[in-house]
Amino acid sequence: WAKAARRALSVELPLELVLPTLPDDDGRARIVCHGVAVDVPGRRIVDQLDLRIGRERIAVLGPNGAGKTTLLEVITQTRRPSEGMVSVTAPLGYVAQGATNWEIRDSLVEQLLGDDPGLDPERAAEIVAAHGFPLGLALRPLASLSAGERTRAALIALYQRAPEILVL
């Protein structure tokens, strides 16, 4: 009965999802780290890092406590390095572990409307539905969502922003 009821309540909307496109890769670095060092209480976890990142996929791997999250915070400029400089020359989207950086009072719909002043609430609802995200959750403050729901919402918002760099 439950499956039949879900099928009966299923609503299919003719939605069109516009895929973001990036300009052609010109080979230049979007993120540059020069002489970066990062200290945490009691130890240095990064020392004299020189790094150039263009349009490529990179995985940061290491054991727990090695400083992966700290390094990503420095690269995304949400944390200052102890030494050196970081330059980011392209729009960047960032979803921290557990989407903790998205624990905000705004809802997903408010984020979408704030990002695009020309977007009307009906179109924002269509975007949410196109991603299969419940509209009821999209109207709640992001801080009230579970980590998984918040991550999905953050990715929907970032999808609309179409950043050149996405850090997860």
N, CA, C and O of each residue as an XYZ file, in Angstrom:
672
protein
N       0.816     -1.194      0.000
C       0.000      0.000      0.000
C       0.864      1.264      0.000
O       0.553      2.247     -0.672
N       1.950      1.214      0.767
C       2.817      2.396      0.863
C       3.404      2.746     -0.504
O       3.446      3.916     -0.884
N       3.860      1.723     -1.244
C       4.423      1.985     -2.576
C       3.364      2.553     -3.511
O       3.642      3.473     -4.280
N       2.164      2.014     -3.450
C       1.086      2.512     -4.309
C       0.738      3.952     -3.965
O       0.495      4.769     -4.854
N       0.717      4.260     -2.671
C       0.408      5.631     -2.250
C       1.491      6.593     -2.721
O       1.185      7.698     -3.170
N       2.768      6.178     -2.621
C       3.857      7.056     -3.090
C       3.737      7.319     -4.577
O       3.939      8.447     -5.026
N       3.404      6.275     -5.357
C       3.245      6.454     -6.803
C       2.074      7.379     -7.092
O       2.149      8.215     -7.992
N       0.997      7.235     -6.337
C      -0.188      8.058     -6.555
C       0.095      9.519     -6.215
O      -0.472     10.420     -6.832
N       0.966      9.758     -5.238
C       1.275     11.120     -4.833
C       2.438     11.733     -5.609
O       2.752     12.912     -5.444
N       3.061     10.938     -6.441
C       4.207     11.422     -7.201
C       3.785     12.539     -8.153
O       2.814     12.411     -8.898
N       4.529     13.621     -8.108
C       4.254     14.757     -8.986
C       5.434     14.916     -9.916
O       6.575     15.016     -9.466
N       5.174     14.938    -11.189
C       6.227     15.123    -12.181
C       6.041     16.487    -12.810
O       5.009     16.769    -13.419
N       7.047     17.330    -12.658
C       6.998     18.662    -13.246
C       7.933     18.708    -14.451
O       9.031     18.153    -14.407
N       7.507     19.359    -15.514
C       8.406     19.498    -16.661
C       9.466     20.553    -16.334
O       9.256     21.748    -16.543
N      10.593     20.097    -15.823
C      11.637     21.023    -15.397
C      12.827     20.920    -16.330
O      13.155     19.848    -16.839
N      13.454     22.039    -16.539
C      14.658     22.072    -17.346
C      15.793     22.561    -16.466
O      15.714     23.640    -15.880
N      16.836     21.774    -16.376
C      17.979     22.113    -15.551
C      19.102     22.572    -16.465
O      19.615     21.793    -17.268
N      19.483     23.836    -16.342
C      20.542     24.381    -17.175
C      21.879     24.044    -16.534
O      22.142     24.408    -15.388
N      22.713     23.347    -17.284
C      24.013     22.959    -16.760
C      24.992     24.117    -16.868
O      25.085     24.761    -17.914
N      25.727     24.385    -15.787
C      26.719     25.459    -15.867
C      27.867     25.040    -16.773
O      28.229     23.865    -16.830
N      28.426     25.996    -17.469
C      29.574     25.715    -18.318
C      30.731     26.607    -17.883
O      30.542     27.753    -17.474
N      31.914     26.057    -17.983
C      33.115     26.798    -17.640
C      33.813     27.218    -18.929
O      33.682     26.554    -19.957
N      34.553     28.317    -18.870
C      35.330     28.686    -20.048
C      36.379     27.620    -20.338
O      36.706     26.810    -19.470
N      36.899     27.623    -21.546
C      37.941     26.669    -21.902
C      39.131     26.820    -20.966
O      39.439     27.919    -20.503
N      39.796     25.695    -20.692
C      40.963     25.722    -19.815
C      42.099     26.440    -20.526
O      42.502     26.052    -21.622
N      42.607     27.480    -19.900
C      43.698     28.251    -20.485
C      45.055     27.867    -19.903
O      46.072     28.472    -20.242
N      45.071     26.861    -19.026
C      46.321     26.371    -18.474
C      46.864     27.156    -17.293
O      47.893     26.781    -16.732
N      46.199     28.238    -16.901
C      46.740     29.016    -15.784
C      46.234     28.471    -14.452
O      45.175     27.849    -14.369
N      47.021     28.725    -13.424
C      46.687     28.265    -12.079
C      45.559     29.109    -11.508
O      45.554     30.331    -11.657
N      44.612     28.461    -10.862
C      43.513     29.147    -10.188
C      43.817     29.342     -8.701
O      43.332     30.287     -8.078
N      44.618     28.446     -8.147
C      45.044     28.536     -6.748
C      46.567     28.448     -6.732
O      47.154     27.546     -7.330
N      47.193     29.386     -6.045
C      48.651     29.380     -5.912
C      49.000     29.520     -4.434
O      48.556     30.453     -3.764
N      49.791     28.592     -3.944
C      50.339     28.660     -2.588
C      51.844     28.853     -2.728
O      52.511     28.110     -3.448
N      52.366     29.853     -2.037
C      53.803     30.115     -2.112
C      54.380     30.205     -0.701
O      54.032     31.091      0.079
N      55.274     29.261     -0.398
C      55.938     29.261      0.907
C      54.996     29.108      2.076
O      55.249     29.658      3.149
N      53.911     28.372      1.893
C      52.889     28.250      2.938
C      53.343     27.303      4.042
O      53.810     26.193      3.784
N      53.194     27.765      5.256
C      53.419     26.944      6.445
C      52.171     27.078      7.319
O      51.556     28.142      7.395
N      51.819     25.989      7.966
C      50.652     25.997      8.841
C      51.040     25.361     10.173
O      51.502     24.222     10.237
N      50.836     26.131     11.220
C      51.097     25.645     12.571
C      49.775     25.429     13.291
O      48.845     26.226     13.173
N      49.716     24.343     14.032
C      48.620     24.105     14.962
C      49.280     23.992     16.335
O      50.489     23.772     16.414
N      48.530     24.133     17.395
C      49.164     24.084     18.718
C      50.080     22.870     18.879
O      49.651     21.718     18.812
N      51.341     23.177     19.091
C      52.302     22.114     19.368
C      53.060     21.562     18.183
O      54.024     20.822     18.377
N      52.661     21.894     16.945
C      53.400     21.331     15.812
C      53.109     22.075     14.514
O      52.113     22.788     14.389
N      53.995     21.891     13.570
C      53.846     22.441     12.222
C      53.374     21.293     11.331
O      54.039     20.262     11.236
N      52.225     21.474     10.681
C      51.703     20.387      9.851
C      51.990     20.588      8.364
O      51.956     19.628      7.594
N      52.271     21.822      7.958
C      52.662     22.102      6.576
C      53.859     23.039      6.655
O      53.857     23.998      7.428
N      54.881     22.758      5.853
C      56.076     23.592      5.890
C      56.544     23.895      4.469
O      56.859     22.985      3.703
N      56.587     25.173      4.129
C      57.109     25.659      2.854
C      56.440     24.985      1.644
O      57.116     24.467      0.755
N      55.112     25.003      1.633
C      54.349     24.415      0.525
C      54.276     25.400     -0.632
O      53.836     26.538     -0.466
N      54.709     24.955     -1.798
C      54.528     25.681     -3.051
C      53.628     24.812     -3.908
O      53.942     23.651     -4.173
N      52.507     25.374     -4.341
C      51.506     24.581     -5.042
C      50.790     25.450     -6.058
O      50.456     26.601     -5.776
N      50.557     24.901     -7.234
C      49.785     25.580     -8.270
C      48.706     24.602     -8.736
O      49.005     23.487     -9.163
N      47.459     25.036     -8.649
C      46.344     24.173     -9.036
C      45.557     24.873    -10.131
O      45.120     26.013     -9.970
N      45.385     24.184    -11.234
C      44.568     24.680    -12.336
C      43.227     23.989    -12.313
O      42.665     23.742    -11.246
N      42.714     23.675    -13.488
C      41.452     22.931    -13.573
C      41.755     21.449    -13.602
O      41.945     20.856    -14.663
N      41.796     20.867    -12.429
C      42.102     19.453    -12.319
C      41.469     18.909    -11.045
O      41.104     19.664    -10.143
N      41.351     17.620    -10.990
C      40.815     16.981     -9.790
C      41.985     16.537     -8.932
O      42.929     15.907     -9.406
N      41.896     16.882     -7.661
C      42.962     16.547     -6.725
C      42.330     15.959     -5.476
O      41.312     16.459     -4.997
N      42.923     14.910     -4.951
C      42.487     14.329     -3.684
C      43.573     14.574     -2.652
O      44.757     14.373     -2.924
N      43.170     15.006     -1.474
C      44.101     15.181     -0.365
C      43.912     13.970      0.542
O      42.846     13.783      1.127
N      44.943     13.162      0.651
C      44.868     11.912      1.394
C      45.829     11.935      2.573
O      46.877     12.579      2.518
N      45.472     11.237      3.627
C      46.351     11.115      4.788
C      45.578     10.563      5.963
O      44.348     10.521      5.941
N      46.288     10.144      6.985
C      45.615      9.584      8.164
C      44.905     10.677      8.962
O      45.148     11.868      8.766
N      44.034     10.253      9.855
C      43.352     11.199     10.739
C      44.385     12.018     11.503
O      45.389     11.494     11.985
N      44.115     13.314     11.599
C      45.001     14.196     12.346
C      46.205     14.691     11.569
O      47.035     15.415     12.120
N      46.320     14.319     10.301
C      47.493     14.724      9.514
C      47.412     16.173      9.056
O      48.429     16.760      8.687
N      46.206     16.764      9.074
C      46.069     18.164      8.681
C      45.387     18.386      7.350
O      45.507     19.467      6.773
N      44.669     17.385      6.842
C      43.979     17.527      5.550
C      42.977     18.671      5.582
O      42.979     19.525      4.695
N      42.126     18.691      6.589
C      41.107     19.739      6.694
C      41.751     21.098      6.889
O      41.312     22.083      6.296
N      42.776     21.164      7.704
C      43.475     22.433      7.932
C      44.074     22.947      6.626
O      43.971     24.137      6.328
N      44.690     22.080      5.855
C      45.253     22.482      4.562
C      44.163     23.008      3.636
O      44.353     24.034      2.983
N      43.027     22.323      3.570
C      41.931     22.785      2.711
C      41.380     24.121      3.190
O      40.992     24.958      2.375
N      41.342     24.327      4.493
C      40.897     25.624      5.019
C      41.853     26.743      4.599
O      41.416     27.858      4.315
N      43.140     26.450      4.560
C      44.120     27.456      4.115
C      43.947     27.718      2.623
O      43.968     28.867      2.182
N      43.778     26.659      1.856
C      43.616     26.808      0.398
C      42.343     27.575      0.064
O      42.331     28.373     -0.873
N      41.271     27.345      0.819
C      40.000     28.042      0.558
C      39.945     29.409      1.240
O      38.942     30.116      1.149
N      41.013     29.767      1.912
C      41.164     31.058      2.577
C      40.161     31.272      3.714
O      39.776     32.403      4.008
N      39.748     30.177      4.346
C      38.927     30.286      5.545
C      39.804     30.214      6.795
O      39.321     30.371      7.916
N      41.093     29.977      6.585
C      42.090     29.965      7.667
C      43.372     30.585      7.101
O      43.753     30.313      5.963
N      44.019     31.406      7.897
C      45.254     32.051      7.438
C      46.446     31.127      7.660
O      46.524     30.452      8.687
N      47.368     31.091      6.712
C      48.581     30.304      6.948
C      49.462     31.004      7.982
O      49.365     32.217      8.169
N      50.310     30.242      8.645
C      51.252     30.823      9.601
C      52.321     31.627      8.863
O      52.800     32.648      9.357
N      52.683     31.152      7.680
C      53.649     31.834      6.824
C      53.221     31.641      5.373
O      52.467     30.721      5.056
N      53.710     32.518      4.496
C      53.454     32.377      3.070
C      52.156     33.032      2.652
O      51.502     33.724      3.432
N      51.795     32.794      1.387
C      50.574     33.399      0.863
C      49.825     32.433     -0.031
O      50.405     31.547     -0.659
N      48.520     32.632     -0.068
C      47.628     31.849     -0.913
C      46.860     32.829     -1.771
O      46.332     33.825     -1.278
N      46.801     32.541     -3.058
C      46.058     33.372     -3.997
C      45.045     32.501     -4.732
O      45.393     31.454     -5.278
N      43.805     32.937     -4.739
C      42.738     32.240     -5.456
C      42.184     33.222     -6.476
O      41.702     34.295     -6.115
N      42.253     32.852     -7.756
C      41.873     33.787     -8.819
C      40.641     33.349     -9.604
O      40.418     33.810    -10.724
N      39.851     32.467     -9.023
C      38.630     32.009     -9.682
C      37.554     31.829     -8.624
O      37.867     31.611     -7.454
N      36.279     31.919     -9.023
C      35.202     31.693     -8.052
C      35.331     30.302     -7.419
O      35.546     29.306     -8.110
N      35.196     30.260     -6.098
C      35.429     29.036     -5.358
C      34.202     28.690     -4.536
O      33.608     29.558     -3.896
N      33.826     27.429     -4.554
C      32.767     26.912     -3.701
C      33.359     25.892     -2.754
O      34.220     25.100     -3.138
N      32.895     25.912     -1.511
C      33.498     25.059     -0.493
C      32.416     24.453      0.380
O      31.547     25.160      0.890
N      32.475     23.143      0.549
C      31.599     22.450      1.492
C      32.513     21.707      2.463
O      33.159     20.726      2.097
N      32.558     22.180      3.687
C      33.393     21.557      4.717
C      32.799     20.207      5.111
O      31.652     19.900      4.786
N      33.580     19.428      5.800
C      33.112     18.138      6.288
C      31.864     18.348      7.140
O      31.861     19.165      8.061
N      30.807     17.606      6.825
C      29.543     17.764      7.543
C      28.827     19.063      7.188
O      27.842     19.430      7.828
N      29.328     19.757      6.163
C      28.760     21.046      5.718
C      28.638     22.022      6.879
O      27.679     22.787      6.968
N      29.628     21.981      7.767
C      29.581     22.862      8.931
C      29.650     24.338      8.537
O      29.140     25.196      9.258
N      30.273     24.633      7.405
C      30.332     26.030      6.963
C      29.004     26.493      6.358
O      28.870     27.662      5.995
N      28.046     25.616      6.248
C      26.705     25.955      5.758
C      25.676     25.930      6.889
O      24.477     25.962      6.615
N      26.106     25.873      8.143
C      25.193     25.932      9.283
C      24.794     27.389      9.497
O      25.325     28.072     10.372
N      23.861     27.841      8.692
C      23.451     29.245      8.703
C      21.944     29.340      8.877
O      21.228     28.345      8.762
N      21.475     30.546      9.154
C      20.033     30.759      9.389
C      19.229     30.776      8.097
O      18.032     30.487      8.112
N      19.868     31.109      6.982
C      19.159     31.139      5.699
C      18.715     29.741      5.300
O      19.327     28.744      5.684
N      17.658     29.685      4.533
C      17.219     28.428      3.940
C      17.887     28.285      2.572
O      18.502     29.225      2.069
N      17.759     27.112      1.989
C      18.278     26.905      0.635
C      17.602     27.863     -0.340
O      18.268     28.458     -1.187
N      16.288     28.016     -0.225
C      15.559     28.921     -1.123
C      16.070     30.359     -0.949
O      16.255     31.072     -1.936
N      16.293     30.779      0.279
C      16.822     32.130      0.505
C      18.207     32.293     -0.103
O      18.524     33.349     -0.650
N      19.034     31.257     -0.013
C      20.360     31.301     -0.634
C      20.239     31.445     -2.154
O      20.943     32.248     -2.766
N      19.346     30.664     -2.750
C      19.166     30.739     -4.202
C      18.669     32.117     -4.625
O      19.160     32.686     -5.600
N      17.695     32.651     -3.892
C      17.153     33.976     -4.226
C      18.187     35.071     -3.999
O      18.241     36.036     -4.761
N      19.008     34.936     -2.963
C      20.040     35.929     -2.680
C      21.171     35.917     -3.693
O      21.783     36.949     -3.970
N      21.445     34.732     -4.247
C      22.517     34.613     -5.239
C      22.123     35.198     -6.587
O      22.985     35.637     -7.348
N      20.832     35.207     -6.887
C      20.354     35.670     -8.193
C      19.142     36.572     -7.986
O      18.021     36.076     -7.865
N      19.346     37.891     -7.944
C      18.226     38.812     -7.696
C      17.101     38.695     -8.724
O      15.966     39.076     -8.439
N      17.400     38.174     -9.911
C      16.374     38.022    -10.938
C      15.565     36.746    -10.809
O      14.616     36.534    -11.563
N      15.926     35.903     -9.871
C      15.245     34.622     -9.682
C      13.987     34.826     -8.847
O      14.033     35.464     -7.795
N      12.859     34.284     -9.316
C      11.634     34.398     -8.524
C      11.447     33.132     -7.684
O      12.019     32.090     -8.002
N      10.653     33.217     -6.619
C      10.476     32.068     -5.718
C       9.976     30.808     -6.426
O      10.364     29.700     -6.055
N       9.134     30.958     -7.425
C       8.630     29.782     -8.146
C       9.761     29.065     -8.871
O       9.835     27.836     -8.852
N      10.637     29.828     -9.508
C      11.777     29.217    -10.215
C      12.737     28.583     -9.205
O      13.304     27.524     -9.475
N      12.923     29.217     -8.053
C      13.774     28.633     -7.011
C      13.202     27.277     -6.577
O      13.953     26.322     -6.377
N      11.884     27.193     -6.432
C      11.241     25.923     -6.067
C      11.437     24.879     -7.165
O      11.630     23.699     -6.872
N      11.387     25.304     -8.418
C      11.627     24.383     -9.536
C      13.053     23.835     -9.503
O      13.274     22.652     -9.764
N      14.013     24.691     -9.184
C      15.412     24.253     -9.099
C      15.567     23.220     -7.990
O      16.224     22.195     -8.171
N      14.959     23.498     -6.850
C      15.022     22.567     -5.728
C      14.407     21.221     -6.134
O      14.985     20.166     -5.875
N      13.243     21.267     -6.766
C      12.563     20.036     -7.188
C      13.360     19.291     -8.251
O      13.379     18.060     -8.258
N      14.018     20.018     -9.148
C      14.816     19.381    -10.202
C      15.955     18.558     -9.622
O      16.396     17.584    -10.233
N      16.426     18.940     -8.463
C      17.493     18.200     -7.794
C      16.941     17.132     -6.856
O      17.708     16.457     -6.170
N      15.624     16.972     -6.820
C      15.014     15.953     -5.980
C      15.122     16.242     -4.491
O      15.116     15.325     -3.670
N      15.220     17.518     -4.148
C      15.335     17.916     -2.747
C      13.950     18.335     -2.256
O      13.274     19.105     -2.939
N      13.507     17.852     -1.093
C      12.170     18.197     -0.602
C      12.014     19.704     -0.365
O      12.842     20.321      0.304
N      10.958     20.283     -0.913
C      10.729     21.721     -0.776
C      10.562     22.111      0.699
O      10.987     23.193      1.105
N       9.952     21.246      1.489
C       9.794     21.538      2.913
C      11.138     21.744      3.598
O      11.271     22.617      4.456
N      12.136     20.945      3.225
C      13.476     21.114      3.792
C      14.155     22.353      3.229
O      14.943     23.001      3.918
N      13.853     22.684      1.982
C      14.482     23.828      1.315
C      14.018     25.152      1.907
O      14.648     26.186      1.686
N      12.921     25.126      2.658
C      12.405     26.343      3.286
C      12.861     26.491      4.734
O      12.651     27.535      5.352
N      13.484     25.447      5.272
C      13.964     25.487      6.657
C      15.368     26.092      6.723
O      16.114     26.015      5.747
N      15.736     26.690      7.853
C      17.119     27.177      7.992
C      18.106     26.023      7.780
O      17.886     24.919      8.278
N      19.178     26.276      7.051
C      20.154     25.227      6.786
C      20.736     24.669      8.073
O      21.083     23.490      8.134
N      20.849     25.496      9.098
C      21.395     25.043     10.381
C      20.515     23.969     11.025
O      21.003     23.195     11.848
N      19.232     23.907     10.671
C      18.328     22.927     11.280
C      18.337     21.581     10.554
O      17.705     20.629     11.013
N      19.044     21.494      9.427
C      19.078     20.254      8.651
C      20.163     19.321      9.162
O      21.099     19.751      9.837
N      20.031     18.043      8.837
C      21.084     17.090      9.180
C      22.299     17.391      8.313
O      22.200     18.130      7.333
N      23.434     16.826      8.668
C      24.661     17.071      7.899
C      24.492     16.637      6.440
O      24.956     17.327      5.533
N      23.836     15.505      6.211
C      23.622     15.030      4.840
C      22.686     15.938      4.054
O      22.949     16.258      2.895
N      21.593     16.351      4.690
C      20.650     17.265      4.027
C      21.317     18.606      3.731
O      21.125     19.188      2.664
N      22.095     19.080      4.683
C      22.788     20.367      4.516
C      23.815     20.278      3.383
O      23.970     21.222      2.608
N      24.512     19.149      3.290
C      25.484     18.962      2.208
C      24.785     18.981      0.864
O      25.249     19.638     -0.068
N      23.676     18.270      0.753
C      22.909     18.282     -0.507
C      22.452     19.692     -0.856
O      22.550     20.117     -2.007
N      21.954     20.415      0.142
C      21.486     21.785     -0.085
C      22.648     22.679     -0.528
O      22.497     23.493     -1.439
N      23.798     22.523      0.116
C      24.972     23.321     -0.254
C      25.374     23.049     -1.692
O      25.714     23.972     -2.432
N      25.337     21.778     -2.090
C      25.709     21.434     -3.464
C      24.718     22.013     -4.476
O      25.115     22.415     -5.569
N      23.440     22.057     -4.120
C      22.451     22.674     -5.004
C      22.733     24.162     -5.153
O      22.703     24.695     -6.262
N      23.007     24.834     -4.039
C      23.315     26.265     -4.092
C      24.582     26.509     -4.903
O      24.630     27.434     -5.714
N      25.601     25.693     -4.694
C      26.847     25.861     -5.433
C      26.672     25.539     -6.910
O      27.301     26.167     -7.761
N      25.830     24.574     -7.217
C      25.542     24.235     -8.610
C      25.011     25.460     -9.346
O      25.380     25.712    -10.493
N      24.149     26.215     -8.685
C      23.593     27.425     -9.296
C      24.651     28.518     -9.430
O      24.607     29.309    -10.372
N      25.600     28.568     -8.497
C      26.657     29.584     -8.557
C      27.714     29.251     -9.601
O      28.403     30.140    -10.100
N      27.841     27.971     -9.928
C      28.797     27.473    -10.917
C      30.227     27.952    -10.660
O      30.823     28.598    -11.521
N      30.781     27.642     -9.485
C      32.169     28.052     -9.226
C      33.139     27.265    -10.119
O      32.869     26.124    -10.495
N      34.249     27.882    -10.441
C      35.279     27.166    -11.220
C      35.994     26.149    -10.358
O      36.474     25.132    -10.858
N      36.068     26.420     -9.053
C      36.765     25.531     -8.121
C      35.745     25.051     -7.094
O      35.026     25.848     -6.492
N      35.696     23.737     -6.905
C      34.804     23.154     -5.914
C      35.635     22.324     -4.967
O      36.301     21.373     -5.376
N      35.595     22.687     -3.701
C      36.366     21.970     -2.678
C      35.378     21.267     -1.761
O      34.516     21.889     -1.140
N      35.534     19.950     -1.697
C      34.661     19.119     -0.865
C      35.503     18.403      0.165
O      34.972     17.644      0.977
